[in-house]
Amino acid sequence: MTAQVTKREKEILTLMCAGKTAQEIALILGCSVHTVRTHIEALKTNFAVYKDTALVAAALRQGVID
């Protein structure tokens, strides 16, 4: 089963995969760090993982990001 993600969540996952921090992602996307962290926490729940690295790995494994 592939997790469903929004366009913004996919952007955040792609940037996380590129090694960007939450602060860097916020600057790139023009939003607050709090907003980025909220999206990341929602994604972790959606993918049933606890760590950022596990989140990126799960997204890659499921084909959500390239």
Backbone torsions as a table, in degrees:
resi	resn	phi	psi	omega
1	MET	NA	129.2	179.4
2	THR	-94.5	132.5	178.4
3	ALA	-69.2	143.7	176.7
4	GLN	-91.2	129.3	179.7
5	VAL	-129.4	151.9	177.2
6	THR	-79.7	169.5	178.0
7	LYS	-58.7	-44.4	-179.3
8	ARG	-64.7	-41.6	178.6
9	GLU	-63.4	-38.4	177.9
10	LYS	-65.2	-39.4	176.7
11	GLU	-60.8	-43.8	-179.6
12	ILE	-65.3	-44.0	178.2
13	LEU	-60.6	-41.8	179.7
14	THR	-62.7	-42.9	178.6
15	LEU	-68.7	-36.8	175.7
16	MET	-62.5	-41.1	178.9
17	CYS	-61.9	-31.7	178.2
18	ALA	-80.3	0.7	176.3
19	GLY	89.4	13.0	-179.2
20	LYS	-77.7	145.3	176.1
21	THR	-83.6	168.6	178.4
22	ALA	-59.4	-38.6	179.5
23	GLN	-66.6	-42.7	178.3
24	GLU	-64.9	-40.9	178.5
25	ILE	-61.4	-43.2	179.4
26	ALA	-59.7	-43.0	178.8
27	LEU	-64.8	-42.7	-179.1
28	ILE	-64.9	-43.1	-175.8
29	LEU	-88.2	-8.9	178.1
30	GLY	71.9	39.5	177.2
31	CYS	-134.9	-178.8	-178.3
32	SER	-83.9	158.1	176.4
33	VAL	-62.5	-36.4	178.8
34	HIS	-59.8	-42.8	179.3
35	THR	-62.9	-44.1	179.2
36	VAL	-61.8	-46.1	-179.1
37	ARG	-64.9	-34.4	176.5
38	THR	-63.8	-43.7	177.1
39	HIS	-62.7	-42.3	-179.4
40	ILE	-63.3	-42.8	178.7
41	GLU	-64.0	-39.8	177.3
42	ALA	-64.1	-40.2	178.2
43	LEU	-64.4	-41.2	178.3
44	LYS	-60.7	-40.6	176.9
45	THR	-64.8	-44.8	-179.2
46	ASN	-60.8	-39.1	-178.9
47	PHE	-93.0	-1.8	179.8
48	ALA	56.5	50.0	176.6
49	VAL	-129.6	166.9	-175.9
50	TYR	-114.5	-20.2	-175.8
51	LYS	-117.7	153.0	179.2
52	ASP	-59.9	-41.9	-179.0
53	THR	-64.3	-38.3	177.4
54	ALA	-67.0	-33.5	177.8
55	LEU	-63.8	-48.7	179.5
56	VAL	-62.6	-43.9	179.8
57	ALA	-61.1	-43.0	-179.8
58	ALA	-66.0	-40.4	179.4
59	ALA	-64.8	-40.8	177.1
60	LEU	-65.9	-46.1	-178.7
61	ARG	-59.7	-39.5	-177.7
62	GLN	-86.3	-2.2	177.5
63	GLY	77.8	16.7	178.6
64	VAL	-70.5	-36.2	174.9
65	ILE	-128.0	158.9	-178.9
66	ASP	-95.0	NA	NA
